[in-house]
Amino acid sequence: MLHWKQKKSSTFNGKAREIALPMKFNGCVVEENNDSLVLHQNEYAQSLSKISPSRFTPDEFGHLRGQVAYISSNTRPGTARVSAQHHPPTLGYSNAAVAHLKAHRRGISFTRLELSTLVIRGYSEAAFANNEDSTSQLGMVIVLCDAHENANMLHYASWKSRRITRSILVAEVYAFSAYFDYAFTAAHDLSGMPGQTIPIHLITEPKSIFDTITKLSSVSEKRLLIDIAALRQAYTSGEIENIGHISSAHNVADPPNLT
């Protein structure tokens, strides 16, 4: 049972409530699993249906794209990249996403964390010009974790870069800058809850970004000077407590690891 304590303020009085689990919230199911809460949409995923090429219509395809994007943005990080790559529209991508969602019953688990050792850890990934329209695909995963290797998902996303990327370094810097903004905002909002400052640890896969920020290496791309300068300032001022380098096999923001 979830217990909501009574809250009083100058504007309203809240009554104590007990909510039985499992419960539905915003189209998702919240279940209790031992000491954790699991958020999933498995029943919703089973209701999805593939579209055969013989009965393909733009309206049906748009409806299916919306269904896949809805479940991918809430509880299924593994298909976030597929739903973000639906331009130009491809029926094969949608049907493959539906098959994956129905074959794997998964969700996002939230467990108790130790407040005194909270850390926000972020991972980013960029695929240079891998889309059919030659745009780059960027991704991020941000988690809240403690010293006992417990972690809760805060945010994940996969999106096409709206800025021009002419090299792998440019795409990686854009992804790194974007997920630092999310991590910094999350740290600022959460710091008031436990009454302490939550450090930010950012993990990057390219060694060039790691050296550029931590060792003040120079970059030849002039369009990156502002982004690099902002990241260096955040690192030297302590807004980013630590920057780590990780291999592709251990990068949770890499699409194969998400699935």
N, C-alpha and C positions, 0 to 999 in steps of 0.2 A: 504494500500500500504506500502511496505517496501522501505525505502529510503536509498540508499548507498551514503554517502558523498564522494566527490572527495578526493583522497589521493595522495600526491606527495612525492617522495623520490628521491634519487640519481640514482636509477636504473630504475624506471618505473613511469608512470603517470596513475592513475586510473580515469576513467570517471564516473560521477554520473549516477546511474541507478535506475530505478523504476521497482519493480517486483510485479506483480499482484498476489493476493492470491485468491483461492487456487493454490498451485504449487506442483510439484513433485520434490523430491530430494532424490537420492539414493534409489529409489524404495518406498519411503514413501511420503505421502501427508501431506502438511503443510497447515492448515486452520486457519483462524482468528475467534475467538469466544469471542465477546465483547473485553476485554482488554488483552486477552490471545491468545497464539498460541498453536494449537493442532497438534501433530504429530501422525499419525495413518496409518495403512495398512489394513483398513476394506475391501476395494475392493479386495486386494490381498488375504485376508483370505477367502472371499466368493468363490474364484476360486479354493480352495483346495478341494480335493476329497478323501474320505476314500478308503481303499483298502480291498476288500472282501477276505476272506481266500481262496476262490476258484481260484482267479486269482493272488495270491501272487507270486511275483518273487523278487529276491534280488535286481535287478536294480530298480524296481518300489518302493520298500521299502526304498532303499537308497535315491531315489529322494524325497520321502515324508519326510523322516527324515531331509533332507537338507532344505526343505521348512519350516517345523515347527521350526527348529533351527534358520533360517533366521529371521522369524517374531518374534520369542521369544527374540532374542538378540537385536532387534531394538525398538519395541514399545509395547510388551506384557510381562511384568514381571511375570504375573500369570502363564504362561506356561514355564517359563525358567527352572524350576525344572524338569518338565516332559521331555523336550527335552534333558536335561543333564542326564537323567536316562535311555537313550536308549542303554545301554550296560549291559547285553547282549540284542541284538535286540528283541523287543517285539512289535508285530503288535497292540495289544490292547492299549498300551500307545500312539502310533501314532494316531490311530483312535479317541481315547478319546480327544487328544489335538486338532485334527481337529474339532471335534464336539463343543468343548469349544470355539475355535477361531471364528467359524461361528455363534454361538449362541449369543455371546457378542460382540457388536460393541464398542470397547474401543480404547483409545490412551493415549498418555502422554501429559499433559498440561503444558505450560510454561507461567508464569505470571511475571509481573514487581515486582522487589524486591527493598527494601530500602537499598542503598549501605552502609549507616553508621551503620547498624545493622546486616550485613551479618554474618552467622554462618554456618559452615559445620557440619552436623549431620549425624552420621552413625549408622546403626543397623546391627547386625549379628545374624546368626542362624546356628546351627549344629544339624544334626540328626545322632546319633551314630549307625553305622552298620545297617542302615535301607535299604540299597540296596540289590538286589538279590545276588550280589557277596560279601556281607558282608562288603562293603566299606561304609564310612561315607559321607553324603551329606552336603556340606557347602554352605552357602548363605550370601549375603550382600545386603544392600540398602544404598546408600549415597545420601543425598539431600542437596541442598543449600537453606537456609531459612533465614527469617528476623524476627524482633520482632513482626510483625503483623500477624503471623501464616500463611504466604505465603511460599510456598516451591516449588522448581524445582528439578526434578530428574537429578542427575549427573551421577550416575552409579548404575547398579544392576547386579548381577551375581548369578548363582547357578552351583556348580561344585562338582565333586567327589574329595575327598581328596587323593592326591598322596602319602601322608605320612601315616605311620601306626598309627592308633588310637586305643588304648587299653582301653580307658575309655571315658566317656562323657566329663570330664574336658579337656582331650587332644584335642578332636574334637572342643570344644568351643574355646579353646586358639588358635588353628590353624586358625579358622574363624576370631577371633578377631584380630589376628596379620595381616592377609591378608587384611582386610578392613581398618585397620589403615594405611597400606602402601598406599592404594588408596586414603584415605582421606588426608593424609599428602601431597601426590603429587598434588592432586587437590587444596589444600590450597596454596601450593607454587606457582602453576601456576596462580591461580586467584588473588593472593594478589597484583600482579603488575598492574592489571586492574583498580581497584578503588583507588589504591595508599594507601592501608592500609593492616594491617595484619588480616587475617580472622581466628578467633578461631575455634578449632575443639572440638566438643562435641561427645563423643562416648557412645552409649547406649548398655548395655549388659543385657542378660536375666539371666544367672546363677549368683547367689549370691556369689558363691565361687570365680569367676573371679573378681567380684567387690571388695571383701575383700582382695584378693591376691594383687591387684594392689594398692588400696587406703590405706589399713591398713597394708601392708607389711607382710601379712600372709605367712607362709612357705608352700611349696608344696613338696609332696613326689616323684613326677614324675621327675626324673633327666633329661629326654629328654626335659622338658619344661623350664629348668633353663635359657637358653639363651633367649627364647621368653619372659618369664616373666621379666627378667632383662631389656630387651630392652623396654618393655612397661612401667615398673616402671621409667626408666630413662626419657622416653618421658613425663610421667606425672609429675614428679618432676621438670623437666626443663621447663615446660610450653608449650611444643609442643602439648600436649593434655590438653586443658584448663579445661575440666570437663568430668567426667565419671559418667554415671547415671545407675541406676538399674530399669528394667521395667519388667512387667509381660508378660507372653506369649500372653495373649489376646490383648495386645497393641503393640506387636512387629511387625512392618510392614515387617520385613524380614521373618516372619513366613509364610510358603506357604499358609495356609488358609486365612491369611490376605491379601496376594498379589492377590488372585483371587477374 
